[in-house]
Amino acid sequence: MQPIPDHLIIAIDGHSSCGKSTFARAIAKRLNYRYIDSGAMYRAVTLFSIQNHLFKGENPDREKLLRLLPKINISFEYNPNRQENEIVLNGEFVENAIREPEVARKVSIISKIPEVRSRMVEIQRNLGEKGGIVMDGRDIGTVVFPNADIKIFLTASPEIRAQRRFKELKEKGIEMGFNEVLENILERDRIDSTRSVSPLRKAPDAILLDNSNMTVEQQMEWFEQFLHERFGG
Ligand code: DC
């Protein structure tokens, strides 16, 4: 195989809870690229909105949020405690805080706001400027990097995704019935695919990968095969 260039942009989009970040992280490690979790950025804006009491009931005070938007600094830095690059919100590592259920409940409202999206897209494009990056999300191959070198659209059946999520929650000690988990997944699919700004769509030139019956190792074998086909050998 020819050497794989060190400046590619790899976009991984797809449905929620189908293992995008695990796959994207493994690809970044394989190629020695940076991994950027774009969903974490929308979660960080949501956390900021909660911390600054911008929510009045279900909805944020939009005017106030837009005024504060330039004060939201988001970056990814090496966290020596966890030996990984992690999201930093205004100088603080917030990886744990952005996974809290309150953030998960409110993030789809925040990620629908066009001004929030354009600010995040601007940061994402800056992060990808020099390439050598794997970014996962919903609109990476369609909006953020329409010219990405490699685009993968990852999916799995809702039932399989619910099983994986159910197991994950159980391991964390969070009790939720399987049907509720499945309903949450279907609802998130609906919100992600039907919103008017940057809805979840497979880019026409993205490769579809259904990992319903694949382990992470099998996905990496698939990726190696893809590299062989693309870069010869
Ligand atoms: O992948 P995730 O569950 O961490 O994403 C959190 C939320 O952010 C989810 O509601 C979808 C949204 N999101 C988005 O709108 N665009 C992206 N590029 C990534 C995530």
Boltz pocket constraint, residues with backbone or C-beta under 6 A from the ligand:
constraints:
  - pocket:
      binder: B
      contacts: [[A, 16], [A, 38], [A, 39], [A, 40], [A, 42], [A, 43], [A, 107], [A, 108], [A, 111], [A, 136], [A, 137], [A, 138], [A, 139], [A, 140], [A, 192], [A, 198]]
      max_distance: 6.0
